[in-house]
Amino acid sequence: MIKNAIALIPAFNEEKNIKDVIARSRPFFPEILVSDDGSTDDTVALAEKSGAVVVMHTVNLGKGAAIKTGMEYILKNRPSVKYIVIIDADLQLDPEDSPRMVEPLVQGKADVVMGARDFSSVPFRHRLGNFVWKTSFNLLFGTRLSDTNCGFVALSRRAAEKIGSFHGGYIIESHLLAEAVKNGLEIRQVPVRVSYGRVSAVRRGIRMVAGVLFFILFEGVKYRLRFK
């Protein structure tokens, strides 16, 4: 059990996985918070039945918005929480890696920890998009990260409070890292296991790659101009 930690699970129509991801997270966290993004299936009922606290959107606003709502709830209502771990609900990432994700925070070696996936286990389409994102991010923000868009993220309460406003779109991971860099927070990466059960449709994938890339370029250029 990770003392003073909470798991934040953003979810949308994940009735097939939500019980399993909660059960697999349960041994490591005193509390699990599911931030439901307007699900129309039994995600909420199953999450509550599994013992998770649930906050809800009435309509689907996107993963980033679910994380934003969950973060705001934790910072306002859970003053004893020191470590927040974001875990995707689709089980592509293994909740059992949570203790290794939190360890650098507990040891004071990091403020933000992002999982580093083994991209040999990632479909080519996703691997290509992530290569574009991480290369652009590293060049513009002066980092040397091997993965800038993993959905497995751990951060200290101090980091969450410094970052403050969490972006509501699919750019959530890039936004979180960009704000961490701007605020001088220490970022570490930990290898995590990944298992892909589904691949994004081509058109959706192109939109996501373009949208995230635009954000990275826009914010990265602003960062360079302001702080270089």
C-alpha positions as CSV (number, residue, x, y, z in Angstrom):
1,M,0.0,0.0,0.0
2,I,1.4,3.4,-1.0
3,K,0.8,5.7,2.0
4,N,-0.9,9.1,1.3
5,A,-1.5,8.2,-2.3
6,I,-4.6,8.1,-4.5
7,A,-5.3,6.6,-7.9
8,L,-7.1,8.8,-10.4
9,I,-8.7,6.8,-13.2
10,P,-10.3,8.8,-16.1
11,A,-13.0,6.7,-17.8
12,F,-15.5,6.8,-20.6
13,N,-17.6,3.8,-21.5
14,E,-15.2,1.4,-19.8
15,E,-17.7,-1.1,-18.4
16,K,-15.6,-4.0,-19.7
17,N,-12.4,-2.9,-17.9
18,I,-13.4,-0.7,-14.9
19,K,-13.8,-3.5,-12.4
20,D,-10.5,-5.0,-13.3
21,V,-8.5,-1.8,-13.3
22,I,-9.9,-0.9,-9.9
23,A,-9.2,-4.4,-8.5
24,R,-5.7,-4.3,-9.8
25,S,-5.1,-0.9,-8.4
26,R,-6.7,-1.6,-5.0
27,P,-3.6,-3.3,-3.3
28,F,-1.6,-0.1,-3.8
29,F,-3.9,2.7,-2.9
30,P,-5.9,3.7,0.2
31,E,-8.4,5.4,-2.2
32,I,-9.4,5.2,-5.8
33,L,-11.1,8.0,-7.6
34,V,-12.8,7.4,-11.0
35,S,-13.5,10.5,-13.0
36,D,-16.2,9.5,-15.4
37,D,-16.5,11.5,-18.6
38,G,-20.2,11.2,-19.3
39,S,-20.3,7.4,-19.8
40,T,-23.5,6.0,-21.3
41,D,-22.9,2.4,-20.2
42,D,-22.5,0.9,-16.7
43,T,-19.1,2.3,-15.9
44,V,-20.3,4.5,-13.0
45,A,-22.4,1.8,-11.4
46,L,-19.6,-0.8,-11.7
47,A,-17.0,1.6,-10.3
48,E,-19.1,2.5,-7.3
49,K,-19.9,-1.2,-6.7
50,S,-16.1,-1.8,-6.8
51,G,-15.6,0.7,-4.0
52,A,-14.2,3.6,-5.9
53,V,-15.2,7.2,-5.3
54,V,-16.8,8.6,-8.5
55,V,-17.0,12.1,-9.9
56,M,-19.0,12.6,-13.1
57,H,-19.5,14.7,-16.2
58,T,-23.0,14.8,-17.5
59,V,-21.7,14.9,-21.1
60,N,-18.5,13.6,-22.7
61,L,-15.8,16.3,-22.6
62,G,-12.6,14.3,-23.2
63,K,-10.0,12.5,-21.2
64,G,-8.2,15.7,-20.3
65,A,-11.4,17.2,-18.8
66,A,-11.9,14.1,-16.8
67,I,-8.4,14.4,-15.3
68,K,-8.9,18.1,-14.7
69,T,-12.1,17.4,-12.8
70,G,-10.5,14.6,-10.8
71,M,-7.5,16.7,-9.9
72,E,-9.7,19.6,-8.7
73,Y,-11.7,17.2,-6.5
74,I,-8.5,15.7,-5.0
75,L,-6.9,19.1,-4.2
76,K,-10.0,20.5,-2.7
77,N,-11.3,17.4,-0.8
78,R,-8.3,15.3,0.1
79,P,-5.7,17.4,2.0
80,S,-3.9,14.3,3.3
81,V,-3.1,13.1,-0.2
82,K,0.6,13.6,-1.1
83,Y,0.9,11.5,-4.3
84,I,-1.5,11.3,-7.2
85,V,-1.2,8.5,-9.8
86,I,-3.2,8.8,-13.1
87,I,-4.0,5.4,-14.6
88,D,-5.9,4.9,-17.8
89,A,-9.0,2.8,-17.5
90,D,-8.4,0.7,-20.7
91,L,-5.8,-1.6,-19.0
92,Q,-3.2,-0.8,-21.7
93,L,-1.0,0.1,-18.8
94,D,-0.5,-2.2,-15.7
95,P,-1.6,-0.7,-12.4
96,E,0.9,-3.0,-10.7
97,D,3.7,-0.7,-11.9
98,S,2.3,2.0,-9.6
99,P,4.8,1.5,-6.7
100,R,7.7,2.0,-9.1
101,M,6.0,5.1,-10.5
102,V,5.6,6.7,-7.0
103,E,9.1,5.7,-5.7
104,P,11.0,8.7,-7.1
105,L,8.4,11.0,-5.6
106,V,8.7,9.4,-2.1
107,Q,12.5,9.6,-2.3
108,G,12.3,13.3,-3.3
109,K,14.1,12.6,-6.6
110,A,11.2,13.9,-8.8
111,D,8.1,16.0,-8.8
112,V,6.5,14.4,-11.8
113,V,7.0,10.8,-13.1
114,M,5.8,9.7,-16.5
115,G,5.8,6.1,-17.6
116,A,8.2,5.2,-20.4
117,R,6.6,2.5,-22.6
118,D,8.5,-0.1,-24.6
119,F,7.6,1.1,-28.1
120,S,8.4,-2.3,-29.6
121,S,5.1,-3.3,-28.1
122,V,3.2,-0.4,-29.5
123,P,1.4,-0.5,-32.9
124,F,3.4,1.3,-35.7
125,R,0.7,4.0,-36.2
126,H,0.9,5.0,-32.5
127,R,4.7,4.6,-32.4
128,L,5.0,7.1,-35.3
129,G,2.8,9.7,-33.7
130,N,4.6,9.4,-30.4
131,F,8.0,9.8,-32.1
132,V,6.8,13.0,-33.7
133,W,5.5,14.3,-30.4
134,K,8.5,13.4,-28.2
135,T,11.0,14.7,-30.8
136,S,9.2,18.0,-31.1
137,F,8.8,18.3,-27.3
138,N,12.4,17.5,-26.5
139,L,13.7,20.0,-29.0
140,L,11.5,22.9,-27.9
141,F,11.5,22.3,-24.1
142,G,15.1,21.2,-23.8
143,T,14.2,17.8,-22.3
144,R,15.5,14.3,-23.1
145,L,12.4,12.2,-22.5
146,S,11.8,8.9,-24.2
147,D,8.0,9.1,-23.9
148,T,6.1,12.3,-23.6
149,N,2.5,11.1,-23.9
150,C,2.1,8.0,-21.7
151,G,-1.2,7.9,-19.8
152,F,0.5,6.6,-16.7
153,V,1.6,9.6,-14.6
154,A,2.5,10.1,-11.0
155,L,2.9,13.5,-9.4
156,S,3.3,15.0,-6.0
157,R,0.7,17.3,-4.5
158,R,3.2,20.2,-4.7
159,A,3.5,19.5,-8.5
160,A,-0.2,19.4,-9.0
161,E,-0.7,22.6,-7.1
162,K,2.1,24.3,-9.1
163,I,0.7,23.1,-12.4
164,G,-2.7,24.4,-11.3
165,S,-4.9,24.4,-14.4
166,F,-5.0,21.0,-16.1
167,H,-5.9,21.3,-19.8
168,G,-9.2,19.7,-20.9
169,G,-8.2,18.2,-24.3
170,Y,-6.3,15.2,-25.6
171,I,-3.1,17.3,-25.1
172,I,-3.3,16.6,-21.3
173,E,0.1,14.8,-21.0
174,S,1.9,17.3,-23.2
175,H,0.3,20.2,-21.2
176,L,1.3,18.6,-17.9
177,L,4.9,18.1,-19.0
178,A,5.1,21.6,-20.5
179,E,3.8,23.2,-17.2
180,A,6.2,21.0,-15.2
181,V,9.2,22.4,-17.3
182,K,7.9,26.0,-17.0
183,N,7.6,25.6,-13.2
184,G,11.1,24.1,-12.8
185,L,9.7,20.8,-11.6
186,E,11.9,17.7,-11.7
187,I,10.7,15.1,-14.2
188,R,11.7,11.4,-14.2
189,Q,10.6,8.4,-16.2
190,V,10.1,4.8,-15.2
191,P,9.7,1.9,-17.6
192,V,6.2,0.6,-17.6
193,R,4.5,-2.4,-19.3
194,V,2.1,-1.8,-22.1
195,S,-0.4,-4.0,-23.9
196,Y,-2.5,-2.6,-26.8
197,G,-6.0,-4.1,-27.2
198,R,-7.2,-1.6,-29.8
199,V,-5.7,0.7,-32.4
200,S,-7.1,4.2,-33.2
201,A,-8.8,4.6,-36.6
202,V,-6.7,6.3,-39.2
203,R,-8.7,9.6,-39.4
204,R,-8.9,9.9,-35.6
205,G,-5.2,9.2,-35.3
206,I,-4.3,11.9,-37.8
207,R,-6.5,14.4,-35.9
208,M,-4.9,13.5,-32.6
209,V,-1.4,13.7,-33.9
210,A,-2.0,17.0,-35.6
211,G,-3.8,18.5,-32.6
212,V,-1.1,17.5,-30.0
213,L,1.7,18.5,-32.4
214,F,0.2,21.9,-32.8
215,F,0.0,22.4,-29.1
216,I,3.6,21.3,-28.6
217,L,4.9,23.7,-31.4
218,F,2.8,26.6,-30.2
219,E,3.7,26.3,-26.5
220,G,7.3,25.3,-27.2
221,V,7.9,28.4,-29.4
222,K,6.4,30.6,-26.7
223,Y,8.6,28.9,-24.1
224,R,11.7,29.5,-26.2
225,L,10.9,33.1,-26.9
226,R,10.2,33.9,-23.3
227,F,12.9,32.0,-21.5
228,K,15.8,31.5,-23.9
